[in-house]
Amino acid sequence: MLTLTLEEFMVELTEGSIKNVGPTNKSATVKMFDVESAEAREFGDKRVKLVFEDEDGNEIQVSLFPEDVRKIASEIDALEDDSPVFE
């Protein structure tokens, strides 16, 4: 399941084109639950792309620098040691 929350979002639809309306203070939050597949792969010369897909075919891609990937990996390792989620 994919949820998308858009804040302060307004667009103008004119002759089939979408145009931003108003100030540039828009933000979004995306959440995905019940992930069916997850993978990591190279993205360019300096990043790692994490790709998550749910049962409905919704996909989220996240590009991270290696140091961020290492930080997340160490946080997962710590969870494995301390969290009942991994029991």
N, C-alpha and C positions, 0 to 999 in steps of 0.2 A: 504494500500500500504506500502510495506517495502522497504527501500533503505539501502544499505550496501556499505560503502566506506572503502576500505582497502588501507593503505599507506605503501609504501616500501614492498610490499607483493610479494614474489616469493617462489614457492615450486618446488620440483622435484618429478616427478611421475615415479617410477621405479617398474615394476612388480606388479602394483596395489597398491603400498604403496605410501603415500604422506609424503615427508620429507621436513623440513624447509631448505631453501637455503639462504645463506647470513647472515648478522648480525641480532641481535635480536631487531632491532629498529622498528618493525612493530606496527601499531596501527589501530584501526577500529572505525568507527562511524556508529551507527545504528539509523535509524529514522523510526517511524511507524505513518502513518496517517490513518484516517478513522477506528479507533479502534471500533470493534463490541462488545467486552466484556473485562471487567477488573475486577480483583478480588484480594483480599489480603488474605493470609493464613499464618499459622505458618510455619517456616522453621527451623527445628532443635530446640534447646532449647533457642536460643538467638536472632533469627532473624525473620523478616517478609518478605515473598516473595510476590511481586506484579507480577501478570501475565496479559499480554495484548495480545489480539488476534484480527486479522483483518478478513475481509470477505473471504480472500483467504486461511485462516488457518495458516498464519504465526503467530508465537508466540515469544514474548519477555518475559523473566523472569528476575526480578531484586530482589536481596536479600539485605535487609537493616537492620541495627540495629534499635531498637525501637526509639532511640533519633532522628535518621534521618527521620523516619516515622512521628514523632511528629512535626518536623520542617516543613516538606512538608504539613502536615495537617494545621498547623497554617498559612502557606503561602496561602493555598487555602481559608481558612477563611478570610484572609485579602483581597483576590481577590473578594470574594463574597460581601464584604462591599464596595469596591471601584471601581470595574471593570464593564464596560457595558456588558461584556461577560455574566454575571449572571443576567442580567435584563430580 
